[in-house]
Amino acid sequence: MSDACVPERKPYPNDLCDAQWALLEPFVRAQEGGPQPVLHSRREVVNAILYITHTGAQWRHMPHDLPDWQLVYHYFRKWKKDGTLEKIHDTLRGQVRKAAGQEEQPTAAILDSQSVKTTEEAETRGYDAGKKVKGRKRHLLVDTLGLILLVWMTTADVQDRDVAQALLPWAAQEYPELVKAWMDGGYQGEPVRKAGADNGIEVEIIKRSDQDKGFVLLPKRWIAERTFGWLNRERRLSKDYERKEDSSEAFIHVSMIRLMLRRLA
């Protein structure tokens, strides 16, 4: 089966269509003329990674009509380590922004975090006393469309403002045109404001009023909350099942790759 072929099996809902595969194929194209024949197309490998992400299945529970789980995990680990997943993610984000009438480089962003439980196999985890969650924190910097600019995984006990002080210089380096960042009250304080100012980013804190009762749609902050909602639709991300933090980041990138492919094709 060549990489261009449609899978010769009953399709799964998360399988790539031809147009989506055309966008993805240049990044993961199989090398021709290798020492061994290609038994499984790269398209099927990607379909299998999407299956694991969306269903939350364990690697060893890969369906028999998809490539062997060891092979799929090999490519997931390889593409995670060599930056392929992040490169695909960032390229597609630029395409989605342009399709939405935005410049490829963002000028404004929203920073927020989400504490999630881990399993006992996690190498790192802590206790978030505020959310009463033992696990990890996903720190996301998203643009005004809700697309992810930066991901930073920490243990759940790490304070948001401590992460912001380190993340803002990184954001300024990666996105030189970024001049504005909205955050919630957990980031309030002079150190965060100074970290932003030192890197040419104006930090604006959007706080919830003490008089507000129930659900309140807060300006800009809802954009990051919606992104977390997108991630929670993927069962693999409903909880942090990963042993290593870089695998958690990789599955976040895979989830957003799937979302952006659906928007583009």
C-alpha positions in Angstrom: 0.0 0.0 0.0 1.5 3.3 -1.0 1.2 6.4 1.2 -1.3 7.9 -1.3 -3.7 5.0 -1.0 -7.0 5.1 0.8 -7.0 2.4 3.6 -8.3 -1.0 2.5 -10.5 -1.4 5.5 -13.7 0.0 7.0 -12.7 3.6 7.9 -12.7 5.0 11.5 -14.3 8.4 12.1 -10.9 10.0 12.8 -9.3 8.8 9.6 -7.7 11.4 7.3 -9.5 12.2 4.1 -7.5 12.7 0.9 -7.4 16.5 1.2 -6.2 16.3 4.8 -3.5 13.7 4.0 -2.3 16.0 1.1 -1.6 18.7 3.7 0.2 16.3 6.1 2.0 14.0 3.8 5.0 16.3 3.0 6.0 16.2 6.7 5.9 12.5 7.2 6.6 11.1 3.7 8.2 7.7 3.6 11.7 7.5 2.1 11.8 5.6 -1.1 14.4 3.0 -1.9 15.1 1.9 1.6 16.6 -1.4 2.6 13.2 -2.9 3.6 9.8 -2.6 1.9 7.2 -0.3 3.5 4.6 -2.6 5.1 2.4 0.1 6.4 1.8 3.5 4.8 2.6 6.6 6.8 -1.0 7.6 6.3 -2.1 4.5 8.2 0.5 5.3 10.9 -1.0 8.8 11.3 -4.5 7.4 11.3 -3.5 5.1 14.2 -2.0 8.0 16.2 -5.3 9.9 15.7 -7.2 6.8 16.8 -5.3 6.6 20.0 -5.7 10.3 20.7 -9.4 10.4 20.0 -10.5 7.2 21.7 -8.0 7.1 24.6 -7.1 3.5 23.9 -3.8 2.1 25.3 -1.1 1.5 22.7 -1.3 -2.3 23.2 -5.1 -2.2 22.4 -4.6 -0.9 18.9 -7.2 -2.5 16.6 -5.9 -5.3 14.4 -6.8 -3.6 11.2 -4.4 -0.7 12.0 -0.6 -1.0 12.0 1.1 -2.9 14.8 1.2 -0.8 18.0 5.0 -1.0 18.4 5.4 0.5 14.9 2.9 3.3 15.6 4.5 4.1 18.9 7.9 4.2 17.3 6.8 6.9 14.9 4.9 8.8 17.6 8.1 8.8 19.7 10.3 9.7 16.7 8.1 12.6 15.5 7.8 13.8 19.1 11.6 13.8 19.6 12.7 15.3 16.3 10.1 18.1 16.3 8.0 16.8 13.4 4.7 17.1 15.3 5.4 20.6 16.5 6.5 21.6 13.0 3.2 20.3 11.5 1.2 22.0 14.2 2.9 25.4 13.7 2.6 25.2 9.9 -1.1 24.4 10.0 -1.7 27.1 12.6 -0.3 29.7 10.2 -2.5 28.3 7.4 -5.6 28.4 9.6 -4.9 32.0 10.7 -4.4 33.1 7.1 -7.7 31.3 6.0 -9.4 33.3 8.8 -8.1 36.6 7.5 -5.4 36.9 10.2 -1.7 37.6 9.8 0.4 34.5 10.2 2.2 36.0 13.2 0.0 36.9 16.2 0.1 40.2 18.0 -2.1 39.2 20.9 -2.5 36.1 23.0 -4.2 34.7 26.1 -2.4 32.7 28.8 -4.2 30.2 31.0 -3.7 26.8 32.8 -5.6 23.7 33.4 -4.9 21.2 36.2 -5.5 17.5 35.3 -5.2 14.3 37.1 -2.5 11.8 36.3 -2.2 8.1 36.7 0.2 6.5 39.2 2.7 5.9 36.3 3.4 9.6 35.8 7.0 10.4 36.5 6.1 13.9 37.7 3.0 15.2 39.5 2.0 17.5 42.3 -1.0 18.8 44.2 -3.0 21.8 43.2 -4.5 22.9 46.5 -6.8 25.4 44.8 -8.3 23.0 42.4 -7.8 20.0 44.7 -6.2 18.0 41.8 -3.2 15.8 42.1 -1.4 15.7 38.8 0.0 18.1 36.2 -0.8 21.5 34.8 -1.2 22.4 31.1 -0.1 26.0 30.5 -1.3 27.2 27.2 -0.6 30.4 25.3 -3.3 30.7 22.6 -4.0 33.3 19.9 -7.3 35.2 19.6 -8.6 32.3 17.5 -7.9 29.8 20.3 -5.0 28.2 18.4 -2.1 27.1 20.6 1.1 29.1 20.4 3.1 27.6 23.2 2.6 24.5 25.5 4.3 24.1 28.9 3.7 21.1 31.1 4.4 21.3 34.9 3.4 19.6 38.0 0.0 20.8 39.4 1.6 22.5 42.4 3.5 25.1 40.3 2.1 28.6 40.5 0.8 30.2 37.4 2.7 33.4 37.9 6.0 31.5 38.2 5.4 29.9 34.8 4.4 33.3 33.2 7.7 34.9 34.2 9.5 32.2 32.2 7.0 31.8 29.4 6.7 35.5 28.4 10.4 35.8 27.3 10.0 32.5 25.4 6.8 33.9 23.7 8.6 37.1 22.8 11.4 35.2 21.2 9.1 32.9 19.2 6.6 35.6 18.2 8.4 38.9 17.9 5.2 40.7 16.9 3.4 39.8 20.1 2.6 42.9 22.1 -0.4 42.0 24.2 -1.3 39.2 26.6 -4.5 38.7 28.6 -4.4 36.6 31.8 -6.6 35.8 34.8 -6.2 36.8 38.4 -3.8 34.0 39.1 -1.1 35.8 37.2 -1.5 39.1 39.0 1.6 40.7 40.4 4.5 43.0 39.6 6.9 40.1 38.5 4.6 39.0 35.7 3.9 42.6 34.6 7.7 43.3 34.6 8.5 40.1 32.7 6.0 41.2 30.0 7.3 44.8 29.9 10.9 43.6 29.6 9.9 41.7 26.5 7.7 44.2 24.9 4.4 42.5 25.9 1.7 44.4 27.7 0.0 42.2 30.3 -3.6 42.8 31.1 -5.3 40.9 34.0 -9.0 40.1 33.6 -10.5 39.4 37.0 -13.8 37.9 37.8 -16.0 40.3 39.9 -16.8 39.1 43.4 -20.4 40.1 42.7 -20.7 37.7 39.8 -22.7 34.5 40.4 -22.7 31.3 38.3 -21.2 31.2 34.8 -19.9 34.5 33.5 -18.4 35.0 30.1 -15.2 37.0 30.7 -13.6 39.0 27.9 -10.8 37.1 26.1 -10.4 34.5 28.9 -13.2 32.4 27.3 -11.0 31.9 24.3 -8.5 29.9 26.3 -11.2 28.1 28.1 -12.7 27.0 24.8 -9.3 25.6 23.7 -9.2 23.5 26.9 -12.7 22.3 25.9 -11.4 21.3 22.5 -8.7 19.2 24.1 -11.1 17.6 26.5 -13.0 16.2 23.6 -10.1 13.9 22.9 -10.4 11.0 25.4 -6.6 10.6 25.7 -6.5 14.2 27.0 -9.5 13.9 29.4 -6.9 12.9 31.9 -3.1 12.9 31.7 -2.2 9.3 31.1 1.3 9.9 30.0 4.4 8.8 31.9 6.5 11.7 30.6 5.6 15.4 30.2 6.8 15.6 26.6 4.3 12.9 25.6 1.6 15.0 27.1 2.7 17.9 25.0 2.9 15.8 21.9 -0.7 14.6 22.3 -1.9 18.2 22.7 -0.2 19.0 19.4 -1.8 15.9 17.8 -5.2 17.0 19.0 -4.8 20.5 17.6 -3.4 19.1 14.3 -6.6 17.0 13.9 -8.7 20.1 14.7 -6.9 22.3 12.2 -6.9 19.7 9.4 -10.7 19.5 9.8 -10.9 23.3 9.4 -8.6 23.4 6.4 -10.0 20.4 4.6 
